[in-house]
Each structure stands twice: as C-alpha cells, then as structure tokens.
Amino acid sequence: MSPYLYPGLSMDCSHTQRELRQAYFHRVWGAVARACGLDPAVRTTMPGRRQRVVMARYLAMYIATDGVGLSQTSYYRQLAEFFGRDRTSVYHAIRVVDTMLSVYGQRWEYYQPLHDAKALLVGEVNASSETR
C-alpha cells in the first residue's frame, strides 16, 4: 500500500472509500502541482496537452498508484475520473514515467519534481502523525 495514503483523515465509517480516495487524489495533485510550479486548479481548467500539465498529471497518477495492484480497476477508474480521463490513461501514465525513469534516471527533467512531490506528501504524513 502507498505510504502516502490517507494521513490525518479519520478512518471512521462516516467516510466512504470513494471520498477517501478523492481526498487522497487531491493531496497528491496538490503536491505534484506545487513541485511542478503549477496552480492546482489547472487540473480542471486546463485539460489540454501542454507538456508541463501532461507530465504533472502523469506524475500524480504515478504517485497515486504507488503500491496499488494493477488488478484494482475501480481504483484506476476513480483516479482517471478525477483527472477527466479514462482508465487506460492511468496505465499509459505509469508506463511513460517508468520508461523515463529507467532510460534517463536522474537526468530526466521531471525527476526532481517527482521526488519533491513525494517529499511533500511524506512531510504531510509526518506532520499529521506528530500532531496526534
């Protein structure tokens, strides 16, 4: 399971799984948008194919699927819906990021934003566990 999932959210029965996932997707997108220098509102206002927006969306999908099995189609479908895409777009994003990381590694221009976004999310996890 992803180390970034659901920190600080009450896990009582008042939250449905869908609501928890949506909250998680919002947090991941917020971290990736900040790391890539984008406004988090870009997700809904700029659905186009500008490279920065597309790669940020790919990074968010990649991080959000960290530790989730490929057979979890409902999870992938909800993630795709969050970005206004279909499920196959999530699989494509994972392949693109995996390929870029394996071919270019740290030389890839989006390597640092990927790690910065993960650090932001881990920082949120650590901050929420310290306040308990």
C-alpha positions in Angstrom: 0.0 0.0 0.0 1.2 3.5 -0.8 3.0 5.3 2.1 1.1 8.5 1.3 -2.5 7.1 1.8 -5.0 8.9 3.9 -2.9 10.6 6.7 -4.8 12.8 9.0 -8.2 11.6 7.9 -10.5 9.9 10.3 -11.0 6.3 9.3 -14.4 6.1 10.9 -17.4 4.8 8.9 -18.5 8.3 8.0 -16.1 8.4 5.1 -16.7 6.2 2.1 -13.9 4.6 0.3 -14.6 6.9 -2.7 -14.4 10.0 -0.5 -11.1 8.9 1.0 -9.7 8.2 -2.4 -10.8 11.6 -3.7 -9.2 13.3 -0.8 -6.0 11.4 -1.4 -6.1 12.3 -5.2 -6.5 16.0 -4.3 -3.5 15.8 -1.9 -1.3 14.1 -4.5 -2.3 16.5 -7.2 -1.7 19.5 -4.9 1.8 18.2 -4.1 2.7 17.5 -7.7 1.3 20.8 -8.9 3.4 22.7 -6.3 6.5 20.6 -7.3 6.0 21.4 -11.0 5.2 25.1 -10.4 1.6 24.8 -11.4 -1.6 26.0 -9.9 -3.6 23.0 -8.5 -6.7 24.4 -10.3 -5.0 23.6 -13.6 -6.4 20.1 -13.3 -9.8 21.2 -14.2 -9.2 24.5 -16.1 -6.5 23.3 -18.5 -7.3 19.8 -19.7 -5.1 20.4 -22.8 -1.9 18.8 -23.9 0.7 21.3 -22.7 3.7 19.3 -21.7 4.1 20.7 -18.2 0.4 20.0 -17.4 0.5 16.5 -19.0 3.7 15.5 -17.2 2.4 16.8 -13.9 -0.8 14.7 -14.4 1.3 11.7 -15.3 3.5 12.1 -12.2 0.3 12.5 -10.0 -1.1 9.3 -11.5 2.2 7.5 -11.0 2.5 8.5 -7.3 -1.2 7.8 -6.6 -0.8 4.3 -7.9 2.3 3.5 -5.9 1.7 0.2 -4.1 -1.7 -0.4 -5.8 -2.0 -3.6 -7.8 -2.8 -3.4 -11.5 -5.9 -5.5 -10.9 -7.6 -2.8 -8.9 -9.6 -1.4 -11.8 -12.1 0.5 -9.6 -9.2 2.5 -8.1 -7.7 3.2 -11.5 -11.2 4.2 -12.8 -11.7 6.7 -9.9 -8.2 8.1 -10.4 -8.9 8.6 -14.1 -12.3 10.2 -13.4 -10.5 12.6 -11.1 -8.4 13.9 -14.0 -11.2 13.7 -16.6 -9.6 10.8 -18.4 -10.3 7.1 -18.8 -8.7 4.1 -17.0 -6.3 3.4 -19.9 -4.8 6.9 -19.5 -3.6 5.9 -16.0 -1.9 2.8 -17.3 -0.3 4.9 -20.0 1.0 7.4 -17.5 2.6 4.7 -15.4 4.3 3.3 -18.4 5.6 6.7 -19.5 7.0 7.6 -16.1 8.5 4.1 -15.6 10.2 4.3 -19.0 11.5 7.8 -18.5 12.9 6.8 -15.1 14.6 3.7 -16.4 16.0 5.4 -19.5 17.1 8.8 -18.1 17.0 8.3 -14.3 18.1 11.5 -12.5 18.8 13.3 -15.8 15.1 13.3 -16.7 13.8 16.9 -16.3 10.8 15.7 -14.2 12.9 13.5 -11.9 13.3 16.3 -9.3 9.6 17.3 -9.3 8.6 13.7 -8.8 10.8 13.4 -5.8 9.8 16.8 -4.5 6.1 15.9 -4.7 6.8 12.6 -2.8 8.7 14.5 -0.1 5.8 17.0 0.2 3.5 14.1 0.7 5.8 12.3 3.2 6.1 15.6 5.0 2.3 15.8 5.3 2.2 12.2 6.7 4.9 13.0 9.3 3.2 16.3 10.3 -0.1 14.6 10.7 1.3 11.8 12.8 3.2 14.3 15.0 0.0 16.2 15.8 -1.7 13.1 17.2 
